[in-house]
C-alpha cells in the first residue's frame, strides 16, 4: 500500500526522504542497500540527488516503493 513520488536531479548523491536523510528514514542497512540497487546496477551511484515523498505501508513496503520509483526514474532518464 506504500506510494512513493521521487525526483532526481543531477548532483552529488544527497537524499531527502520526507525531509530526512536516507539513513535517518531507513535505519536498517539491509533496506538502504536494497534501495540503492537501481543506482549500483546502472553505475549511477552518487550522480543524482534524490528527493522522495513516501506515504502508506510499513517500512519494508516503503523501501520497496522507493526502490521501484528510483528504477523507473532512471529508466525514464536513460533507457539503455
Phi and psi in radians as a Rosetta constraint file:
Dihedral C 1 N 2 CA 2 C 2 CIRCULARHARMONIC -1.303 0.35
Dihedral N 2 CA 2 C 2 N 3 CIRCULARHARMONIC 2.508 0.35
Dihedral C 2 N 3 CA 3 C 3 CIRCULARHARMONIC -2.223 0.35
Dihedral N 3 CA 3 C 3 N 4 CIRCULARHARMONIC 2.395 0.35
Dihedral C 3 N 4 CA 4 C 4 CIRCULARHARMONIC -2.356 0.35
Dihedral N 4 CA 4 C 4 N 5 CIRCULARHARMONIC 2.376 0.35
Dihedral C 4 N 5 CA 5 C 5 CIRCULARHARMONIC -2.072 0.35
Dihedral N 5 CA 5 C 5 N 6 CIRCULARHARMONIC 2.202 0.35
Dihedral C 5 N 6 CA 6 C 6 CIRCULARHARMONIC -2.139 0.35
Dihedral N 6 CA 6 C 6 N 7 CIRCULARHARMONIC 2.509 0.35
Dihedral C 6 N 7 CA 7 C 7 CIRCULARHARMONIC -2.167 0.35
Dihedral N 7 CA 7 C 7 N 8 CIRCULARHARMONIC 2.162 0.35
Dihedral C 7 N 8 CA 8 C 8 CIRCULARHARMONIC -1.891 0.35
Dihedral N 8 CA 8 C 8 N 9 CIRCULARHARMONIC 2.328 0.35
Dihedral C 8 N 9 CA 9 C 9 CIRCULARHARMONIC -2.314 0.35
Dihedral N 9 CA 9 C 9 N 10 CIRCULARHARMONIC 2.487 0.35
Dihedral C 9 N 10 CA 10 C 10 CIRCULARHARMONIC -0.982 0.35
Dihedral N 10 CA 10 C 10 N 11 CIRCULARHARMONIC 2.369 0.35
Dihedral C 10 N 11 CA 11 C 11 CIRCULARHARMONIC -3.047 0.35
Dihedral N 11 CA 11 C 11 N 12 CIRCULARHARMONIC -2.538 0.35
Dihedral C 11 N 12 CA 12 C 12 CIRCULARHARMONIC -2.042 0.35
Dihedral N 12 CA 12 C 12 N 13 CIRCULARHARMONIC 0.136 0.35
Dihedral C 12 N 13 CA 13 C 13 CIRCULARHARMONIC 1.714 0.35
Dihedral N 13 CA 13 C 13 N 14 CIRCULARHARMONIC 0.410 0.35
Dihedral C 13 N 14 CA 14 C 14 CIRCULARHARMONIC -1.351 0.35
Dihedral N 14 CA 14 C 14 N 15 CIRCULARHARMONIC 2.531 0.35
Dihedral C 14 N 15 CA 15 C 15 CIRCULARHARMONIC -2.099 0.35
Dihedral N 15 CA 15 C 15 N 16 CIRCULARHARMONIC 2.364 0.35
Dihedral C 15 N 16 CA 16 C 16 CIRCULARHARMONIC -2.372 0.35
Dihedral N 16 CA 16 C 16 N 17 CIRCULARHARMONIC 1.828 0.35
Dihedral C 16 N 17 CA 17 C 17 CIRCULARHARMONIC -1.991 0.35
Dihedral N 17 CA 17 C 17 N 18 CIRCULARHARMONIC 1.947 0.35
Dihedral C 17 N 18 CA 18 C 18 CIRCULARHARMONIC 0.864 0.35
Dihedral N 18 CA 18 C 18 N 19 CIRCULARHARMONIC 0.678 0.35
Dihedral C 18 N 19 CA 19 C 19 CIRCULARHARMONIC 1.440 0.35
Dihedral N 19 CA 19 C 19 N 20 CIRCULARHARMONIC 0.079 0.35
Dihedral C 19 N 20 CA 20 C 20 CIRCULARHARMONIC -2.132 0.35
Dihedral N 20 CA 20 C 20 N 21 CIRCULARHARMONIC 2.847 0.35
Dihedral C 20 N 21 CA 21 C 21 CIRCULARHARMONIC -1.328 0.35
Dihedral N 21 CA 21 C 21 N 22 CIRCULARHARMONIC 2.907 0.35
Dihedral C 21 N 22 CA 22 C 22 CIRCULARHARMONIC -1.044 0.35
Dihedral N 22 CA 22 C 22 N 23 CIRCULARHARMONIC -0.828 0.35
Dihedral C 22 N 23 CA 23 C 23 CIRCULARHARMONIC -1.162 0.35
Dihedral N 23 CA 23 C 23 N 24 CIRCULARHARMONIC -0.539 0.35
Dihedral C 23 N 24 CA 24 C 24 CIRCULARHARMONIC -1.283 0.35
Dihedral N 24 CA 24 C 24 N 25 CIRCULARHARMONIC -0.702 0.35
Dihedral C 24 N 25 CA 25 C 25 CIRCULARHARMONIC -1.348 0.35
Dihedral N 25 CA 25 C 25 N 26 CIRCULARHARMONIC -0.673 0.35
Dihedral C 25 N 26 CA 26 C 26 CIRCULARHARMONIC -2.104 0.35
Dihedral N 26 CA 26 C 26 N 27 CIRCULARHARMONIC 1.595 0.35
Dihedral C 26 N 27 CA 27 C 27 CIRCULARHARMONIC -1.300 0.35
Dihedral N 27 CA 27 C 27 N 28 CIRCULARHARMONIC -0.252 0.35
Dihedral C 27 N 28 CA 28 C 28 CIRCULARHARMONIC -1.471 0.35
Dihedral N 28 CA 28 C 28 N 29 CIRCULARHARMONIC 2.144 0.35
Dihedral C 28 N 29 CA 29 C 29 CIRCULARHARMONIC -1.031 0.35
Dihedral N 29 CA 29 C 29 N 30 CIRCULARHARMONIC -0.549 0.35
Dihedral C 29 N 30 CA 30 C 30 CIRCULARHARMONIC -1.125 0.35
Dihedral N 30 CA 30 C 30 N 31 CIRCULARHARMONIC -0.667 0.35
Dihedral C 30 N 31 CA 31 C 31 CIRCULARHARMONIC -1.224 0.35
Dihedral N 31 CA 31 C 31 N 32 CIRCULARHARMONIC -0.686 0.35
Dihedral C 31 N 32 CA 32 C 32 CIRCULARHARMONIC -1.099 0.35
Dihedral N 32 CA 32 C 32 N 33 CIRCULARHARMONIC -0.795 0.35
Dihedral C 32 N 33 CA 33 C 33 CIRCULARHARMONIC -1.167 0.35
Dihedral N 33 CA 33 C 33 N 34 CIRCULARHARMONIC -0.607 0.35
Dihedral C 33 N 34 CA 34 C 34 CIRCULARHARMONIC -1.136 0.35
Dihedral N 34 CA 34 C 34 N 35 CIRCULARHARMONIC -0.721 0.35
Dihedral C 34 N 35 CA 35 C 35 CIRCULARHARMONIC -1.130 0.35
Dihedral N 35 CA 35 C 35 N 36 CIRCULARHARMONIC -0.638 0.35
Dihedral C 35 N 36 CA 36 C 36 CIRCULARHARMONIC -1.431 0.35
Dihedral N 36 CA 36 C 36 N 37 CIRCULARHARMONIC -0.067 0.35
Dihedral C 36 N 37 CA 37 C 37 CIRCULARHARMONIC -0.991 0.35
Dihedral N 37 CA 37 C 37 N 38 CIRCULARHARMONIC -0.722 0.35
Dihedral C 37 N 38 CA 38 C 38 CIRCULARHARMONIC -1.044 0.35
Dihedral N 38 CA 38 C 38 N 39 CIRCULARHARMONIC -0.595 0.35
Dihedral C 38 N 39 CA 39 C 39 CIRCULARHARMONIC -1.257 0.35
Dihedral N 39 CA 39 C 39 N 40 CIRCULARHARMONIC -0.770 0.35
Dihedral C 39 N 40 CA 40 C 40 CIRCULARHARMONIC -1.228 0.35
Dihedral N 40 CA 40 C 40 N 41 CIRCULARHARMONIC -0.584 0.35
Dihedral C 40 N 41 CA 41 C 41 CIRCULARHARMONIC -1.189 0.35
Dihedral N 41 CA 41 C 41 N 42 CIRCULARHARMONIC -0.505 0.35
Dihedral C 41 N 42 CA 42 C 42 CIRCULARHARMONIC -1.828 0.35
Dihedral N 42 CA 42 C 42 N 43 CIRCULARHARMONIC 0.166 0.35
Dihedral C 42 N 43 CA 43 C 43 CIRCULARHARMONIC 0.971 0.35
Dihedral N 43 CA 43 C 43 N 44 CIRCULARHARMONIC 0.773 0.35
Dihedral C 43 N 44 CA 44 C 44 CIRCULARHARMONIC -2.024 0.35
Dihedral N 44 CA 44 C 44 N 45 CIRCULARHARMONIC 0.319 0.35
Dihedral C 44 N 45 CA 45 C 45 CIRCULARHARMONIC -1.080 0.35
Dihedral N 45 CA 45 C 45 N 46 CIRCULARHARMONIC 2.164 0.35
Dihedral C 45 N 46 CA 46 C 46 CIRCULARHARMONIC 1.418 0.35
Dihedral N 46 CA 46 C 46 N 47 CIRCULARHARMONIC 0.102 0.35
Dihedral C 46 N 47 CA 47 C 47 CIRCULARHARMONIC -1.702 0.35
Dihedral N 47 CA 47 C 47 N 48 CIRCULARHARMONIC -0.198 0.35
Dihedral C 47 N 48 CA 48 C 48 CIRCULARHARMONIC -2.243 0.35
Dihedral N 48 CA 48 C 48 N 49 CIRCULARHARMONIC 2.524 0.35
Dihedral C 48 N 49 CA 49 C 49 CIRCULARHARMONIC -1.637 0.35
Dihedral N 49 CA 49 C 49 N 50 CIRCULARHARMONIC 2.411 0.35
Dihedral C 49 N 50 CA 50 C 50 CIRCULARHARMONIC -2.035 0.35
Dihedral N 50 CA 50 C 50 N 51 CIRCULARHARMONIC 2.232 0.35
Dihedral C 50 N 51 CA 51 C 51 CIRCULARHARMONIC -2.146 0.35
Dihedral N 51 CA 51 C 51 N 52 CIRCULARHARMONIC 2.178 0.35
Dihedral C 51 N 52 CA 52 C 52 CIRCULARHARMONIC -2.333 0.35
Dihedral N 52 CA 52 C 52 N 53 CIRCULARHARMONIC 2.521 0.35
Dihedral C 52 N 53 CA 53 C 53 CIRCULARHARMONIC -2.036 0.35
Dihedral N 53 CA 53 C 53 N 54 CIRCULARHARMONIC 2.135 0.35
Dihedral C 53 N 54 CA 54 C 54 CIRCULARHARMONIC -2.162 0.35
Dihedral N 54 CA 54 C 54 N 55 CIRCULARHARMONIC 2.462 0.35
Dihedral C 54 N 55 CA 55 C 55 CIRCULARHARMONIC -2.554 0.35
Dihedral N 55 CA 55 C 55 N 56 CIRCULARHARMONIC 2.568 0.35
Dihedral C 55 N 56 CA 56 C 56 CIRCULARHARMONIC 1.421 0.35
Dihedral N 56 CA 56 C 56 N 57 CIRCULARHARMONIC 2.994 0.35
Dihedral C 56 N 57 CA 57 C 57 CIRCULARHARMONIC 1.179 0.35
Dihedral N 57 CA 57 C 57 N 58 CIRCULARHARMONIC -3.031 0.35
Dihedral C 57 N 58 CA 58 C 58 CIRCULARHARMONIC -1.742 0.35
Dihedral N 58 CA 58 C 58 N 59 CIRCULARHARMONIC -3.012 0.35
Dihedral C 58 N 59 CA 59 C 59 CIRCULARHARMONIC -1.113 0.35
Dihedral N 59 CA 59 C 59 N 60 CIRCULARHARMONIC -0.776 0.35
Dihedral C 59 N 60 CA 60 C 60 CIRCULARHARMONIC -1.177 0.35
Dihedral N 60 CA 60 C 60 N 61 CIRCULARHARMONIC -0.695 0.35
Dihedral C 60 N 61 CA 61 C 61 CIRCULARHARMONIC -1.120 0.35
Dihedral N 61 CA 61 C 61 N 62 CIRCULARHARMONIC -0.676 0.35
Dihedral C 61 N 62 CA 62 C 62 CIRCULARHARMONIC -1.176 0.35
Dihedral N 62 CA 62 C 62 N 63 CIRCULARHARMONIC -0.663 0.35
Dihedral C 62 N 63 CA 63 C 63 CIRCULARHARMONIC -1.112 0.35
Dihedral N 63 CA 63 C 63 N 64 CIRCULARHARMONIC -0.728 0.35
Dihedral C 63 N 64 CA 64 C 64 CIRCULARHARMONIC -1.147 0.35
Dihedral N 64 CA 64 C 64 N 65 CIRCULARHARMONIC -0.677 0.35
Dihedral C 64 N 65 CA 65 C 65 CIRCULARHARMONIC -1.144 0.35
Dihedral N 65 CA 65 C 65 N 66 CIRCULARHARMONIC -0.697 0.35
Dihedral C 65 N 66 CA 66 C 66 CIRCULARHARMONIC -1.161 0.35
Dihedral N 66 CA 66 C 66 N 67 CIRCULARHARMONIC -0.741 0.35
Dihedral C 66 N 67 CA 67 C 67 CIRCULARHARMONIC -1.064 0.35
Dihedral N 67 CA 67 C 67 N 68 CIRCULARHARMONIC -0.782 0.35
Dihedral C 67 N 68 CA 68 C 68 CIRCULARHARMONIC -1.126 0.35
Dihedral N 68 CA 68 C 68 N 69 CIRCULARHARMONIC -0.750 0.35
Dihedral C 68 N 69 CA 69 C 69 CIRCULARHARMONIC -1.104 0.35
Dihedral N 69 CA 69 C 69 N 70 CIRCULARHARMONIC -0.697 0.35
Dihedral C 69 N 70 CA 70 C 70 CIRCULARHARMONIC -1.122 0.35
Dihedral N 70 CA 70 C 70 N 71 CIRCULARHARMONIC -0.784 0.35
Dihedral C 70 N 71 CA 71 C 71 CIRCULARHARMONIC -1.057 0.35
Dihedral N 71 CA 71 C 71 N 72 CIRCULARHARMONIC -0.750 0.35
Dihedral C 71 N 72 CA 72 C 72 CIRCULARHARMONIC -1.165 0.35
Dihedral N 72 CA 72 C 72 N 73 CIRCULARHARMONIC -0.679 0.35
Dihedral C 72 N 73 CA 73 C 73 CIRCULARHARMONIC -1.167 0.35
Dihedral N 73 CA 73 C 73 N 74 CIRCULARHARMONIC -0.683 0.35
Dihedral C 73 N 74 CA 74 C 74 CIRCULARHARMONIC -1.152 0.35
Dihedral N 74 CA 74 C 74 N 75 CIRCULARHARMONIC -0.747 0.35
Dihedral C 74 N 75 CA 75 C 75 CIRCULARHARMONIC -1.122 0.35
Dihedral N 75 CA 75 C 75 N 76 CIRCULARHARMONIC -0.659 0.35
Dihedral C 75 N 76 CA 76 C 76 CIRCULARHARMONIC -1.141 0.35
Dihedral N 76 CA 76 C 76 N 77 CIRCULARHARMONIC -0.596 0.35
Dihedral C 76 N 77 CA 77 C 77 CIRCULARHARMONIC -1.266 0.35
Dihedral N 77 CA 77 C 77 N 78 CIRCULARHARMONIC -0.762 0.35
Dihedral C 77 N 78 CA 78 C 78 CIRCULARHARMONIC -2.560 0.35
Dihedral N 78 CA 78 C 78 N 79 CIRCULARHARMONIC 1.862 0.35
Dihedral C 78 N 79 CA 79 C 79 CIRCULARHARMONIC -1.237 0.35
Dihedral N 79 CA 79 C 79 N 80 CIRCULARHARMONIC -0.265 0.35
